[in-house]
Amino acid sequence: MLCIENGGMFFVKLAYTRCLGRLTRHLGSDKIKSAAEVSQLLQRAADAGRLNEKFAFLKEDTGRVVFLDKGHLFVENVEIKGNEKYEYGLIVRDGRPYPYIDREELLIPFFALFSKEYYPKTNEVIPVCRKPLLIQLFDQQDKYKSLTDNLIDEIIIPMFHTYFDALINPGVELEAHAQNMLISIDKNGQVSIIVCRDLESAGRDVTLMQAFHIENTNTVAYKRNVFNEREKDPQRHDKYHRTHSFMFDFKLGEYLVTKLLDVAAAYDKNFSEKDAQIRIKVYNRQFIYKLP
């Protein structure tokens, strides 16, 4: 929910007791604490100058939760056993990217760059939207003659830089899919920053925190989205690698990068998927080598 108040704005992420997408969107105190802790880790890294100049995020450092028993349960689709209580909460998300900027900009979720808009109840694409937003933005560029160069240099590389900066510096693994990642553009259509949101679902890699001596390593107490390779259970060890792969290869790779490259391939006859992949891999290698 977007809330506008006293000339400012913020978002409220609400609990939802029915299935939305794949899951019931429960918001208990563990998730609210997790969002606040991730916000704190990212803010510390930003304030210390350890993140790149295009890195920004929407802080989620405030939340509320009410504990409901059977006598005060005002929501449906919830089962409470015995004297248990159900945690029903919300998270407040800042409407301004942090570190804060004074200029006017537009925030655009990544999925909007390649999605299509249809007339209601039909399969017809709205004519004004036949050209993807990514292409519309490229048409405004004077600096680049190649769509591929513009896409990789101005969008994809800064996005990977943001992903790895969050992972290597504060130990946070972003859920960097096309809904959670945004670009911010100025009045000339130039991409200025990459913005991360939905920090409640970001992971905290305890193993990397320990390896890089990141402050707060020993106080990561909430089990929500904590990755720790040093667990004795071999299934947990395997899950550590699979979880990272799921976040990086699938959510960031397949659900975001691949779709952007597909748009480039459709509109640029000189586009080469192989060359694009090589450029991306060469850039990312500098971060891969830093990982233990």
FENRA-V839751 format. One record per helix or strand of 3 or more residues. SS is the DSSP state (H for helix, E for strand). FROM is the first residue (numbers start at 0). LEN is the number of residues. If there is no record, write none. Layout:
SS_FROM_LEN + SS_FROM_LEN
This chain:
E_1_4 + E_7_7 + E_15_5 + E_22_3 + H_28_19 + E_54_3 + E_61_7 + H_69_3 + E_85_9 + E_105_4 + H_110_4 + H_126_3 + H_132_7 + H_146_22 + E_180_5 + E_190_6 + H_198_3 + E_202_3 + H_205_6 + H_216_3 + H_233_34 + H_272_16
